[in-house]
Amino acid sequence: MKIRTLIVDDEVLSRRGVEIRLRDQPDFEIVAQCGNGREALAAIQQYKPDLVFLDIQMPAMSGFEVLAHLPQESTPVVVFVTAYDQYAIQAFEARAIDYLLKPIDEARFATALTRVREHVRAKSAADQRDRLLAIIAEITGCGELALDELLTHGSKAIGGRYPEVLPIRQGRETVRVPIASIQWVDAAGDYMCIHAGGDTHILRGTMKELEEILDPKLFQRVHRSTIVNLRLVRSLRAHMNGEYFLTLEGGHELKLSRTYRDKVEYFLNGSAR
């Protein structure tokens, strides 16, 4: 698969430098080059690139402003290019996968390409997983019961408490999954994977709906697509850019993203114990 690439920089020589380096990379395809932010917005809409090399300092519209104008769900992978290293932290905060300092170092450029490849590959795998889970759920009739019924009738049935069992339809059967056995939940499109007791159950619904029926003292969102059982978190490891990795009992590792780093206190203070 070719990684469709857009180069955005108001300096012709800088664009040329990135172009020359990408010539030796057969898995990258340059779809267009732009000299300013407004051209970049139009090109991103037209070509829908997988990757954008984006200069930060440009007249009229900076690289940060370009990114701010893009819908988050359709933002391509971004590698910022800048002559000033003080922009590095801002670049990561703006959801860039990496940044390059001018003049570009060859080894640093190679590292950035490796990160891009890994990110694009992971995104493709996630998209494929979403489609496969939807097909599986449609064929088997999985996951069509629990959330609708619990949200509609559950609060009356359990007297305002959080449920102890999550009923999930599996074909013609309804499996009763004990809430306490849920280790973590990850979202996949319109479906969720409930990991509990060594098994994975597919449930149709959204993370927001699931959060409404889970006790927040026991379960917390640590990523836009991940909920974790706090009692099963064994350790917390700091990572770059304000992210953390949580290790669960059993050894499974989950990422705690920067967006949810306020949740760190749950793990450091032992709030779930």
Buried (B, 14 or more C-beta within 10 A) or exposed (E): EEBBBBBBBBBEEBBEBBBEBBEEBEEBBBBBBBBBBBBBBEBBEEBEBBBBBBBBBBEEBBBBBBBEEBEEEEEBBBBBBBEEEEBBEBBBEBEBBBBBBBEBEEEEBEEBBEEBBEBBEEEEEBEEBBEEBBEEBEEBEBBBBBBEEBBEEBBEEBEEEBBEBBBBBBEEEEBEBEBBBBBBBBBBBEBBBBBBEEEEBBBBBEBEBBBBBBEEEBBBBBBEBBBBBBBBBEEBEEEEEBBBEBBBEEEBEBBBBBEBEEBBEBBEEEEBE
